[in-house]
Amino acid sequence: MFNSVFRCISLVVLLLLVGTIPSLIASEEVKWGKLLEAGMKEASKTGKLVMLDFYTDW
């Protein structure tokens, strides 16, 4: 019983490692922009999504 549970947990951990390590290696660096218009033009050229982050310290 313990052997099968340990084997199942080991398989899940192995699959998680195999799935995440290549994506971490190939990930691109996030390039933060300051101008909305320039960012929208670049996003439309490259087909990437745009994330807007608003902040205030009122």
The 8 nearest C-alpha neighbors of each residue, nearest first, counted from 0:
[[1, 3, 2, 4, 5, 6, 7, 8],
 [2, 0, 4, 3, 5, 6, 7, 8],
 [1, 3, 5, 0, 4, 6, 7, 8],
 [2, 4, 6, 0, 5, 1, 7, 8],
 [5, 3, 7, 1, 6, 2, 8, 0],
 [4, 6, 2, 8, 7, 3, 9, 1],
 [5, 7, 3, 9, 4, 8, 2, 10],
 [6, 8, 4, 10, 9, 5, 3, 11],
 [9, 7, 11, 5, 10, 6, 4, 12],
 [10, 8, 6, 12, 7, 11, 5, 13],
 [9, 11, 13, 7, 8, 12, 14, 6],
 [10, 12, 8, 14, 13, 9, 15, 7],
 [13, 11, 15, 9, 10, 14, 16, 8],
 [12, 14, 10, 16, 15, 11, 9, 17],
 [15, 13, 17, 11, 16, 12, 18, 10],
 [14, 16, 12, 18, 13, 17, 19, 11],
 [17, 15, 13, 19, 18, 14, 20, 12],
 [16, 18, 14, 15, 19, 20, 13, 21],
 [19, 17, 15, 16, 14, 20, 21, 22],
 [18, 20, 16, 22, 21, 17, 15, 23],
 [19, 21, 23, 22, 16, 17, 18, 24],
 [22, 20, 24, 23, 19, 25, 18, 17],
 [21, 23, 25, 19, 24, 20, 26, 18],
 [24, 22, 20, 26, 21, 25, 19, 27],
 [23, 25, 21, 22, 26, 20, 27, 19],
 [26, 24, 22, 23, 21, 27, 20, 28],
 [27, 25, 23, 24, 22, 28, 21, 29],
 [28, 26, 29, 25, 24, 23, 30, 22],
 [27, 29, 30, 26, 31, 25, 23, 24],
 [28, 30, 31, 27, 26, 32, 50, 49],
 [31, 29, 28, 32, 27, 38, 33, 49],
 [30, 32, 29, 33, 38, 28, 34, 50],
 [33, 31, 34, 30, 38, 35, 37, 29],
 [32, 34, 35, 31, 38, 37, 36, 30],
 [35, 33, 37, 36, 32, 38, 39, 31],
 [34, 36, 38, 37, 39, 33, 32, 51],
 [37, 35, 39, 38, 34, 40, 41, 33],
 [38, 36, 40, 39, 35, 34, 41, 32],
 [37, 39, 35, 41, 36, 40, 42, 34],
 [38, 40, 42, 36, 41, 37, 35, 43],
 [41, 39, 37, 43, 38, 42, 36, 44],
 [40, 42, 44, 38, 43, 39, 45, 37],
 [43, 41, 47, 39, 45, 44, 40, 46],
 [42, 44, 46, 40, 41, 45, 39, 47],
 [45, 43, 41, 42, 46, 40, 47, 39],
 [44, 46, 42, 47, 43, 41, 40, 48],
 [47, 45, 43, 42, 44, 48, 41, 49],
 [48, 46, 42, 45, 49, 43, 44, 41],
 [47, 49, 42, 50, 46, 43, 39, 45],
 [48, 50, 51, 42, 47, 39, 38, 43],
 [51, 49, 52, 48, 31, 38, 53, 47],
 [50, 52, 49, 53, 35, 32, 48, 38],
 [51, 53, 50, 54, 49, 55, 31, 33],
 [54, 52, 51, 55, 50, 56, 33, 35],
 [55, 53, 52, 56, 57, 51, 33, 50],
 [54, 56, 57, 53, 52, 51, 33, 50],
 [55, 57, 54, 53, 52, 51, 33, 50],
 [56, 55, 54, 53, 52, 51, 33, 34]]
